[in-house]
């Protein structure tokens, strides 16, 4: 089943696979805001204070970060893809899976701050306990373009202090809070408060264990992983996040940050993040 709905006052599409797996995506930002695996519970965190609209980033779900990660460049923080309207291209059911496709292309507003022509496509497929999300970008202009990207996934937790993330042992990372670089020496990783790390060239899938169950997270074309949670103090200062909700989510973001992507005219690139509950 594929149907048009409204979420946060914005047009959205809800997709349900034959086995009952379900996802909802906002056209604003191409933003997946809900994923319920078949026979399971909601696995993405969406803030009850989340807002959506022109220029507004939605707190939760899977924001699309493009063409700039964080403030690593001249563009607005995390680029512009997450705050712009995407076009719904199609939704289909095939082989027990349901698939959605959205598209974002350059226009006068994007070229005013990033002078490149491009076509970005977000596609996602769900069935059973699995969700796959792919971001693809094509250079449709006549000059090279360079970008960074991420799928800024907010995963729901019952209590972050009891969550454990495994699979990062021995991986180099940048602690964005201190500016220091380290190598991961703890596996599994526990959480006690604010964390903001970029793990580079992650070699294997990672797994998040909570009281809700174990989730495996893998990626292709997005070699880095960002692990982020605001912790209690920063959460208390965020207008679109209830102060106590830092306990209910953890961002595990598949990203390409350490080595930006350069596309020559006509070239394309794709990166994918997959989840299995």
Backbone bond lengths (Angstrom), bond angles and torsions (degrees), N, CA, C in turn:
res aa  C-N    CA-C-N  psi(-1)  N-CA   C-N-CA  omega(-1)  CA-C   N-CA-C  phi
1 X - - - 1.451 - - 1.520 109.63 -
2 X 1.300 116.47 135.46 1.457 122.70 177.31 1.519 107.18 -133.65
3 X 1.334 116.80 122.73 1.462 119.08 -176.12 1.521 110.83 -141.70
4 X 1.329 115.97 150.72 1.453 122.26 175.43 1.523 108.99 -83.16
5 X 1.332 116.57 134.43 1.459 122.16 -179.64 1.530 108.67 -138.35
6 X 1.321 115.36 179.04 1.464 121.70 173.77 1.522 108.54 -118.56
7 X 1.339 116.93 132.47 1.455 122.66 175.85 1.522 107.74 -135.74
8 X 1.320 117.24 130.96 1.465 122.35 -177.82 1.526 111.25 54.19
9 X 1.332 115.53 32.94 1.456 120.54 179.01 1.507 114.36 74.53
10 X 1.346 117.02 12.56 1.452 121.52 -176.43 1.527 110.45 -122.86
11 X 1.341 117.75 152.36 1.465 119.75 176.37 1.523 111.03 -64.52
12 X 1.318 115.34 140.72 1.462 122.05 -178.40 1.521 108.91 -147.91
13 X 1.320 115.11 167.15 1.460 121.50 176.05 1.521 108.73 -123.89
14 X 1.324 115.58 133.55 1.463 121.26 177.09 1.525 108.04 -110.32
15 X 1.326 115.96 129.78 1.464 121.91 -178.34 1.519 109.01 -120.15
16 X 1.337 116.09 133.83 1.464 120.52 178.33 1.525 108.66 -129.49
17 X 1.326 115.92 124.54 1.463 121.48 178.78 1.522 109.66 -77.05
18 X 1.325 118.07 161.90 1.465 120.81 -179.91 1.530 113.72 -56.21
19 X 1.342 117.75 -28.79 1.471 119.88 -179.27 1.523 112.95 -87.58
20 X 1.345 117.96 2.72 1.455 121.67 176.56 1.506 115.29 100.62
21 X 1.328 118.99 -9.90 1.463 120.98 174.90 1.529 109.00 -59.68
22 X 1.323 116.81 141.50 1.462 120.21 -171.29 1.518 111.34 -142.36
23 X 1.336 116.78 143.51 1.459 122.45 174.84 1.519 108.78 -143.92
24 X 1.340 114.93 151.49 1.463 121.29 178.05 1.520 108.59 -129.36
25 X 1.341 116.01 133.92 1.460 120.58 -178.77 1.527 109.41 -126.52
26 X 1.323 116.08 132.04 1.457 121.91 173.21 1.523 109.49 -79.37
27 X 1.325 117.59 140.36 1.450 119.50 170.90 1.528 109.47 -69.24
28 X 1.322 117.06 -31.10 1.461 121.36 174.33 1.530 108.95 -66.80
29 X 1.317 116.13 111.48 1.455 120.57 178.56 1.507 115.23 81.53
30 X 1.361 118.68 -0.87 1.458 119.76 -173.20 1.513 109.86 54.62
31 X 1.323 115.30 43.76 1.460 123.48 -162.20 1.529 110.71 -102.21
32 X 1.344 117.00 108.81 1.465 120.34 174.63 1.533 107.94 -72.38
33 X 1.315 117.15 119.79 1.466 120.47 -174.51 1.521 113.00 -110.78
34 X 1.335 117.54 -6.45 1.463 119.89 -179.67 1.516 110.00 -152.94
35 X 1.338 115.55 139.60 1.465 122.18 171.43 1.519 108.17 -145.16
36 X 1.319 115.83 116.74 1.461 122.20 177.08 1.526 107.10 -118.47
37 X 1.336 118.59 105.74 1.466 119.91 177.13 1.528 110.68 -61.75
38 X 1.322 116.97 160.26 1.466 121.61 -178.46 1.526 110.51 -57.42
39 X 1.329 116.20 126.15 1.457 121.62 177.41 1.505 114.39 69.22
40 X 1.320 117.73 13.89 1.459 122.01 -174.28 1.528 110.01 -119.28
41 X 1.324 116.69 -165.33 1.457 122.95 179.92 1.520 109.58 -114.74
42 X 1.336 116.43 172.26 1.456 121.79 177.98 1.528 110.59 -55.71
43 X 1.342 116.45 131.21 1.460 120.51 -177.89 1.532 113.90 -112.47
44 X 1.330 117.57 -7.06 1.460 120.51 175.02 1.522 109.40 -105.59
45 X 1.323 115.46 144.67 1.469 119.75 176.10 1.528 109.03 -92.68
46 X 1.319 116.60 131.02 1.461 123.59 172.41 1.516 107.40 -128.75
47 X 1.315 116.78 120.82 1.460 120.37 -177.57 1.525 110.84 -61.48
48 X 1.336 117.67 136.44 1.473 119.69 174.62 1.523 112.08 -65.71
49 X 1.324 117.59 -11.35 1.460 121.45 176.86 1.524 111.63 -104.16
50 X 1.322 117.51 10.26 1.468 120.66 -178.52 1.520 110.46 -61.53
51 X 1.328 115.55 144.48 1.463 122.62 177.91 1.520 109.08 -128.11
52 X 1.327 116.07 150.58 1.459 120.66 178.89 1.526 108.76 -137.87
53 X 1.302 115.55 142.42 1.455 121.11 178.96 1.511 109.66 163.58
54 X 1.303 117.27 178.69 1.454 122.60 -176.70 1.529 110.99 -52.60
55 X 1.326 116.16 121.08 1.455 121.08 177.99 1.517 115.06 76.98
56 X 1.333 118.15 3.34 1.458 122.65 -175.56 1.524 110.51 -104.23
57 X 1.338 117.05 127.58 1.459 121.79 175.37 1.526 109.41 -88.28
58 X 1.326 116.47 136.23 1.461 122.31 -178.57 1.525 109.14 -84.92
59 X 1.335 116.20 131.34 1.458 120.80 -179.62 1.529 109.98 -86.18
60 X 1.312 115.49 101.36 1.459 120.06 178.13 1.518 111.77 126.26
61 X 1.335 115.95 -176.84 1.458 120.80 179.71 1.520 112.27 68.18
62 X 1.342 116.00 -137.78 1.471 121.28 179.05 1.531 108.37 -129.71
63 X 1.339 117.97 85.05 1.460 119.89 173.94 1.534 110.97 -65.45
64 X 1.330 116.06 143.46 1.461 122.15 175.88 1.525 108.54 -93.38
65 X 1.338 116.43 117.20 1.461 121.29 -179.89 1.529 108.10 -98.09
66 X 1.321 116.17 114.11 1.468 122.68 -178.16 1.513 107.74 -168.71
67 X 1.324 120.53 141.31 1.464 129.35 0.11 1.533 113.03 -98.18
68 X 1.331 117.67 21.37 1.464 119.99 -179.14 1.521 109.69 -144.26
69 X 1.333 115.75 132.20 1.451 120.28 174.77 1.526 109.84 -86.96
70 X 1.340 115.22 133.40 1.461 123.40 176.83 1.536 110.01 49.66
71 X 1.341 116.61 -135.07 1.469 121.28 -179.80 1.521 110.72 -105.77
72 X 1.333 116.30 28.65 1.465 120.84 -177.80 1.522 110.82 -84.66
73 X 1.321 116.43 58.69 1.451 121.48 -178.96 1.524 109.87 156.94
74 X 1.326 117.28 -175.03 1.462 121.49 -173.32 1.522 115.19 -85.77
75 X 1.325 117.80 -7.74 1.463 121.31 -174.91 1.525 111.46 -82.06
76 X 1.336 117.69 168.97 1.457 119.40 172.10 1.530 110.41 -55.70
77 X 1.324 116.71 154.26 1.468 121.86 -177.71 1.530 110.82 -51.36
78 X 1.312 117.13 127.67 1.462 124.86 -179.90 1.523 113.50 65.55
79 X 1.343 117.11 19.87 1.453 119.26 174.79 1.515 113.27 74.93
80 X 1.343 115.84 -155.41 1.464 119.92 -173.88 1.528 114.61 -123.56
81 X 1.330 118.80 -10.52 1.466 119.66 -173.51 1.520 112.48 -62.32
82 X 1.333 117.87 -34.73 1.469 121.02 -175.61 1.526 113.32 -75.51
83 X 1.330 117.81 -9.88 1.462 120.19 -177.88 1.517 113.26 -116.28
84 X 1.331 117.25 9.54 1.459 120.38 -178.13 1.516 110.86 -115.20
85 X 1.330 115.29 159.16 1.461 120.95 179.64 1.522 110.19 -78.13
86 X 1.336 116.24 127.58 1.456 123.10 174.73 1.529 108.47 -97.88
87 X 1.321 115.65 159.70 1.458 121.17 177.10 1.525 109.86 -99.47
88 X 1.327 115.94 134.26 1.462 120.38 173.93 1.526 107.85 -76.22
89 X 1.339 116.86 123.82 1.459 121.12 -177.64 1.525 110.86 -95.65
90 X 1.343 116.14 -53.98 1.459 118.53 179.23 1.522 110.42 -167.24
91 X 1.325 113.64 160.29 1.455 121.99 170.89 1.525 107.57 -136.64
92 X 1.334 116.31 131.93 1.463 119.50 -177.13 1.526 110.31 -138.98
93 X 1.317 115.67 155.04 1.463 122.04 170.69 1.521 107.88 -109.00
94 X 1.345 115.19 131.49 1.466 118.54 -177.20 1.530 109.05 -152.18
95 X 1.316 116.53 123.07 1.455 120.74 175.20 1.512 114.42 57.88
96 X 1.313 117.23 34.98 1.458 120.64 -179.92 1.510 114.38 86.22
97 X 1.336 117.06 -6.40 1.459 122.03 177.59 1.524 109.52 -101.04
98 X 1.314 116.08 154.55 1.459 120.70 169.60 1.520 106.78 -119.31
99 X 1.333 116.21 137.19 1.461 122.63 -170.67 1.519 109.20 -128.35
100 X 1.330 116.00 135.90 1.456 121.87 175.41 1.514 110.56 -122.74
101 X 1.324 116.52 144.91 1.465 121.64 -178.72 1.527 108.96 -135.60
102 X 1.357 115.94 130.51 1.457 122.71 176.33 1.518 108.95 -127.68
103 X 1.340 115.86 160.14 1.464 120.14 -175.03 1.525 110.58 -139.78
104 X 1.333 114.36 142.94 1.467 122.05 173.71 1.519 107.80 -131.45
105 X 1.330 116.95 130.72 1.464 120.45 177.31 1.527 109.44 -125.17
106 X 1.314 115.19 161.44 1.467 119.92 179.32 1.521 110.52 -64.85
107 X 1.319 114.75 154.58 1.466 121.56 173.39 1.523 107.48 -148.44
108 X 1.319 117.23 -172.90 1.464 120.02 -176.85 1.525 111.56 -60.17
109 X 1.338 117.07 -37.42 1.461 120.48 -178.08 1.522 111.81 -67.96
110 X 1.340 117.58 -41.91 1.470 118.82 179.33 1.519 110.98 -70.98
111 X 1.341 116.86 -39.89 1.468 119.41 -178.35 1.518 112.28 -68.82
112 X 1.341 116.57 -21.00 1.466 119.82 177.96 1.526 111.56 -68.06
113 X 1.338 117.06 -27.33 1.466 119.79 -179.40 1.527 112.71 -113.30
114 X 1.344 116.68 -18.12 1.472 122.26 179.42 1.521 106.57 -143.63
115 X 1.320 118.80 97.10 1.470 122.11 -166.54 1.525 113.47 -79.27
116 X 1.320 115.42 63.18 1.461 120.86 -179.28 1.524 110.26 -137.13
117 X 1.320 114.44 149.77 1.463 120.29 173.68 1.527 108.08 -100.47
118 X 1.312 114.88 133.92 1.463 119.08 -174.97 1.531 109.37 -154.28
119 X 1.309 113.91 164.77 1.461 121.71 170.18 1.526 106.76 -134.52
120 X 1.320 116.65 120.54 1.466 121.77 178.03 1.522 108.67 -110.12
121 X 1.318 115.42 140.11 1.459 121.17 179.91 1.523 109.11 -129.59
122 X 1.311 116.22 128.85 1.457 121.99 174.06 1.522 107.71 -110.01
123 X 1.324 116.13 122.08 1.460 120.35 177.27 1.519 108.69 -125.87
124 X 1.312 116.03 147.71 1.455 120.20 177.94 1.517 109.93 -144.91
125 X 1.318 114.40 147.63 1.459 122.05 -176.72 1.512 108.67 -134.05
126 X 1.331 117.02 135.73 1.454 119.62 178.98 1.517 111.11 -138.79
127 X 1.322 113.24 146.45 1.459 122.51 175.94 1.512 107.37 -168.77
128 X 1.328 117.26 140.43 1.454 120.37 177.75 1.511 111.78 58.03
129 X 1.327 116.09 -124.44 1.460 121.50 -177.26 1.523 112.21 -101.56
130 X 1.336 117.58 15.22 1.463 120.80 -172.21 1.531 112.42 -120.97
131 X 1.332 114.00 141.97 1.464 122.47 172.17 1.520 107.78 -132.52
132 X 1.336 116.49 130.53 1.458 122.48 173.94 1.520 108.90 -120.47
133 X 1.340 115.54 132.71 1.461 121.57 -179.32 1.522 108.17 -125.76
134 X 1.324 116.83 129.10 1.469 121.24 -179.21 1.514 110.66 -126.75
135 X 1.329 114.96 133.83 1.462 122.40 172.39 1.520 107.70 -110.55
136 X 1.332 116.85 124.20 1.463 121.61 178.23 1.525 108.86 -122.06
137 X 1.328 116.24 142.58 1.463 121.76 -178.44 1.523 108.52 -132.96
138 X 1.324 116.26 134.88 1.465 121.76 174.58 1.519 109.05 -121.93
139 X 1.317 115.59 137.43 1.461 121.75 173.94 1.523 107.97 -83.74
140 X 1.324 117.17 108.12 1.458 121.42 -178.84 1.528 112.10 -100.46
141 X 1.337 116.03 8.47 1.462 120.05 179.77 1.513 112.22 -97.72
142 X 1.325 115.66 -166.52 1.468 120.89 -177.35 1.519 111.80 -114.64
143 X 1.350 117.36 16.20 1.463 121.88 177.58 1.521 108.65 -137.82
144 X 1.336 118.47 154.61 1.471 119.81 178.10 1.522 111.14 -62.32
145 X 1.327 116.02 151.94 1.464 120.82 173.07 1.521 108.85 -133.70
146 X 1.327 115.53 147.63 1.460 122.55 -178.67 1.517 108.98 -127.53
147 X 1.327 116.54 137.61 1.459 119.85 -178.06 1.516 110.92 -152.05
148 X 1.316 115.57 164.74 1.458 124.06 166.66 1.521 107.12 -118.98
149 X 1.336 115.77 161.77 1.462 119.13 -173.60 1.523 110.15 -155.97
150 X 1.327 115.04 159.63 1.466 120.55 175.88 1.516 109.34 -160.49
151 X 1.318 115.27 154.93 1.463 123.20 167.60 1.521 105.36 -107.44
152 X 1.327 115.66 103.32 1.476 124.36 -165.85 1.536 110.44 -84.53
153 X 1.325 116.90 64.26 1.459 122.36 -167.32 1.528 113.39 -73.65
154 X 1.341 115.08 125.16 1.468 122.31 173.54 1.531 108.08 -96.98
155 X 1.324 117.16 109.59 1.457 120.97 178.08 1.520 110.32 -95.37
156 X 1.326 115.37 138.99 1.470 120.33 -178.32 1.525 110.23 -77.48
157 X 1.316 115.86 137.66 1.468 123.43 174.90 1.531 108.83 -123.51
158 X 1.318 116.99 154.77 1.459 119.88 172.71 1.525 109.93 -80.42
159 X 1.336 116.96 -40.39 1.461 123.46 177.49 1.522 106.29 -158.31
160 X 1.331 116.64 108.51 1.462 121.10 -175.13 1.523 112.16 -53.95
161 X 1.328 117.00 -32.39 1.465 119.86 -176.91 1.520 112.34 -66.38
162 X 1.323 117.31 -17.31 1.464 121.06 177.70 1.528 112.23 -102.41
163 X 1.334 117.33 -1.83 1.473 121.19 -179.28 1.524 110.63 -78.78
164 X 1.322 115.44 150.64 1.459 121.69 177.03 1.534 108.82 -136.08
165 X 1.336 115.57 132.57 1.463 121.89 179.56 1.522 108.38 -114.28
166 X 1.313 117.29 123.44 1.458 121.50 -177.25 1.521 110.85 -120.99
167 X 1.335 115.62 158.01 1.454 121.78 176.23 1.514 114.64 110.51
168 X 1.341 117.74 3.66 1.459 120.27 -176.23 1.526 113.04 -109.00
169 X 1.317 118.11 5.54 1.463 120.23 -177.17 1.529 111.03 -58.11
170 X 1.337 115.11 132.54 1.455 121.09 178.55 1.513 115.01 82.69
171 X 1.331 118.08 -0.15 1.465 121.71 -177.68 1.526 110.67 -86.00
172 X 1.322 116.30 136.52 1.462 120.88 176.05 1.533 109.77 -71.01
173 X 1.338 116.45 142.46 1.457 118.44 176.41 1.521 111.31 -146.88
174 X 1.328 114.31 155.67 1.456 123.14 172.04 1.513 107.78 -103.07
175 X 1.322 116.94 122.79 1.458 121.85 172.51 1.523 106.80 -83.56
176 X 1.325 116.78 104.82 1.456 120.61 -175.59 1.522 112.79 -70.33
177 X 1.314 117.92 -15.09 1.462 121.01 177.61 1.523 111.40 -77.38
178 X 1.331 116.29 -40.39 1.463 120.38 -177.88 1.521 113.20 -101.90
179 X 1.352 116.93 -18.93 1.455 120.79 -175.03 1.515 113.24 81.63
180 X 1.327 117.17 3.85 1.459 121.47 -177.32 1.525 110.93 -91.84
181 X 1.335 114.98 153.34 1.462 121.70 177.10 1.527 109.48 -109.53
182 X 1.318 115.32 138.90 1.453 121.04 -177.14 1.522 109.48 -142.31
183 X 1.321 114.87 177.84 1.456 122.33 170.12 1.519 107.59 -119.64
184 X 1.329 116.27 133.09 1.471 120.43 -176.90 1.527 110.84 -61.98
185 X 1.334 116.26 125.21 1.453 121.43 -179.33 1.523 112.51 -117.61
186 X 1.310 117.73 -1.13 1.464 122.27 -178.41 1.522 109.13 -117.42
187 X 1.318 116.42 131.18 1.458 120.39 176.60 1.541 108.66 -154.20
188 X 1.329 118.27 117.98 1.464 127.02 4.98 1.527 112.61 -78.67
189 X 1.332 114.86 159.49 1.455 123.37 -179.77 1.519 109.76 -89.36
190 X 1.351 116.66 129.27 1.454 121.64 173.34 1.523 109.94 -101.07
191 X 1.339 116.55 173.62 1.458 121.52 -174.40 1.523 110.35 -136.36
192 X 1.336 115.51 134.15 1.464 120.34 -179.95 1.519 112.15 -126.27
193 X 1.309 118.80 -8.48 1.465 121.48 -178.02 1.503 110.07 177.10
194 X 1.331 116.98 -149.13 1.456 121.35 -175.35 1.525 111.61 -59.99
195 X 1.329 115.21 136.92 1.466 121.88 175.07 1.517 108.01 -145.16
196 X 1.332 116.09 140.43 1.461 121.78 179.00 1.529 106.92 -152.54
197 X 1.314 116.62 95.57 1.457 121.74 -175.50 1.525 110.82 -130.92
198 X 1.324 115.52 143.91 1.458 121.96 171.21 1.521 107.09 -110.96
199 X 1.323 117.22 114.00 1.459 123.07 175.70 1.528 107.79 -93.89
200 X 1.338 115.82 128.29 1.458 120.72 -173.94 1.527 111.66 -101.54
201 X 1.317 115.28 139.32 1.471 122.79 173.88 1.529 111.51 52.93
202 X 1.312 114.83 56.74 1.468 121.11 179.17 1.526 108.33 -69.08
203 X 1.321 116.74 127.25 1.462 121.02 -168.17 1.522 114.35 -92.67
204 X 1.325 118.33 -8.78 1.461 119.72 -173.18 1.524 109.96 -150.43
205 X 1.331 117.51 165.91 1.455 119.45 173.48 1.528 110.77 -61.86
206 X 1.322 115.93 154.51 1.459 121.17 174.02 1.523 108.07 -113.26
207 X 1.333 115.74 164.36 1.458 120.26 -178.96 1.517 109.16 -134.85
208 X 1.314 115.57 134.63 1.464 122.43 176.99 1.517 108.52 -109.41
209 X 1.333 116.12 121.88 1.456 121.49 179.61 1.525 108.91 -110.45
210 X 1.329 115.82 125.46 1.455 122.80 174.55 1.522 107.87 -136.40
211 X 1.323 116.42 178.04 1.464 119.60 176.78 1.525 111.17 -65.05
212 X 1.334 117.44 -16.30 1.459 121.76 177.24 1.520 111.33 -78.30
213 X 1.338 117.00 -13.78 1.452 121.05 -178.39 1.513 110.95 127.96
214 X 1.316 115.78 -175.08 1.459 122.77 -178.21 1.526 109.40 -105.10
215 X 1.325 115.67 135.01 1.455 121.00 178.15 1.524 109.48 -123.42
216 X 1.326 116.22 131.50 1.454 122.05 175.54 1.525 108.92 -96.60
217 X 1.337 116.04 135.92 1.459 121.77 -176.44 1.519 108.14 -128.65
218 X 1.316 116.60 125.17 1.461 121.04 -178.60 1.517 109.19 -133.45
219 X 1.332 115.90 165.41 1.467 120.12 -178.30 1.508 110.62 -149.47
220 X 1.333 114.98 155.11 1.470 123.75 172.18 1.517 107.92 -134.83
221 X 1.326 116.98 134.88 1.459 120.60 178.49 1.507 113.78 77.24
222 X 1.320 117.27 -5.52 1.465 123.98 176.80 1.525 106.17 -125.55
223 X 1.340 117.93 87.74 1.458 121.14 -168.05 1.515 115.71 -77.63
224 X 1.323 117.61 -15.35 1.461 120.88 -175.83 1.525 110.89 -103.73
225 X 1.314 116.11 158.46 1.462 121.60 176.04 1.529 108.70 -129.99
226 X 1.315 116.18 128.79 1.461 121.88 172.54 1.520 108.05 -101.07
227 X 1.326 115.92 130.46 1.464 121.90 175.40 1.519 106.76 -115.24
228 X 1.352 116.11 120.00 1.469 119.50 -172.54 1.520 111.48 -142.00
229 X 1.308 114.56 138.42 1.464 123.33 167.94 1.521 106.90 -152.06
230 X 1.350 118.65 137.36 1.464 119.84 -174.49 1.520 114.50 -73.73
231 X 1.346 117.52 -18.47 1.459 119.29 -175.18 1.521 111.35 72.15
232 X 1.325 118.54 172.17 1.460 121.30 -172.07 1.525 114.65 -66.76
233 X 1.329 118.16 -38.65 1.466 119.66 -175.47 1.521 111.49 -70.28
234 X 1.321 116.85 -48.03 1.463 119.53 -179.30 1.526 110.72 -68.38
235 X 1.347 117.08 -37.12 1.466 119.82 178.41 1.529 110.96 -60.18
236 X 1.320 116.17 -38.05 1.468 120.26 -179.18 1.525 112.17 -64.64
237 X 1.332 116.78 -21.92 1.463 120.81 -178.59 1.524 112.89 -96.79
238 X 1.337 117.81 -0.28 1.458 121.28 -177.13 1.526 109.99 -96.04
239 X 1.326 116.28 123.72 1.461 120.60 -175.35 1.519 113.18 -68.35
240 X 1.338 117.31 -27.94 1.465 120.15 -175.03 1.528 112.63 -102.74
241 X 1.338 117.36 21.34 1.464 121.32 178.83 1.523 109.57 -141.32
242 X 1.351 119.25 122.33 1.460 119.79 174.46 1.527 110.02 -58.41
243 X 1.330 118.65 140.46 1.465 120.95 -173.70 1.521 114.40 -54.86
244 X 1.338 116.97 -35.98 1.458 120.00 -176.22 1.528 112.85 -84.02
245 X 1.328 117.63 -8.14 1.470 119.28 -173.35 1.518 113.81 -77.41
246 X 1.320 119.04 -3.90 1.467 118.73 172.67 1.524 110.63 -60.72
247 X 1.331 116.56 -22.69 1.460 121.38 178.91 1.523 112.58 -76.29
248 X 1.334 117.62 -14.67 1.458 121.33 -170.97 1.519 114.27 -103.35
249 X 1.333 117.35 6.09 1.466 117.82 -177.54 1.520 111.21 -152.08
250 X 1.337 113.88 158.26 1.462 122.17 171.79 1.523 107.25 -146.31
251 X 1.321 116.40 128.15 1.464 120.06 176.65 1.524 109.41 -87.40
252 X 1.328 115.56 123.13 1.463 123.18 171.97 1.516 105.60 -123.10
253 X 1.320 115.98 102.67 1.455 122.38 -167.12 1.522 111.00 -109.06
254 X 1.308 117.14 119.42 1.463 120.37 170.20 1.520 107.45 -74.74
255 X 1.353 116.48 131.27 1.457 119.04 -170.80 1.519 111.83 -148.36
256 X 1.320 114.74 163.26 1.452 122.50 170.06 1.521 106.17 -128.14
257 X 1.346 115.65 97.30 1.459 122.21 -172.52 1.518 111.58 -122.03
258 X 1.329 116.19 -47.80 1.458 120.74 -174.89 1.512 113.39 -62.90
259 X 1.322 117.40 -36.52 1.464 122.42 177.63 1.524 108.27 -126.12
260 X 1.332 117.95 95.58 1.475 120.96 179.85 1.527 111.32 -55.68
261 X 1.311 115.25 153.92 1.461 122.84 -178.08 1.520 108.95 -93.41
262 X 1.314 116.89 130.92 1.464 121.78 173.97 1.522 109.16 -116.42
263 X 1.326 116.09 127.61 1.462 122.04 178.42 1.521 109.50 -115.46
264 X 1.315 115.87 128.99 1.458 120.65 171.76 1.534 108.88 -78.40
265 X 1.321 118.33 163.31 1.467 120.40 178.81 1.531 111.33 -50.80
266 X 1.327 115.70 128.86 1.453 121.60 178.52 1.515 114.22 88.02
267 X 1.334 119.25 -14.69 1.458 121.60 -179.83 1.517 111.23 -78.66
268 X 1.350 114.83 158.16 1.452 119.25 176.29 1.518 110.54 -136.37
269 X 1.314 115.48 168.37 1.473 124.30 -177.28 1.524 107.48 -147.23
270 X 1.330 116.11 152.38 1.457 120.57 175.11 1.524 109.49 -144.21
271 X 1.317 116.16 144.04 1.456 123.04 174.92 1.518 108.95 -134.47
272 X 1.332 116.34 143.23 1.474 120.89 -174.92 1.508 111.21 -132.10
273 X 1.325 115.96 144.37 1.464 122.45 170.10 1.530 107.79 -125.24
274 X 1.330 115.53 130.48 1.467 120.84 -179.02 1.514 110.83 -120.29
275 X 1.332 115.03 145.08 1.468 122.29 -179.29 1.530 109.12 -128.86
276 X 1.318 116.07 138.47 1.460 120.21 174.25 1.527 108.59 -135.33
277 X 1.327 115.11 118.32 1.461 120.91 -176.58 1.522 110.74 -85.16
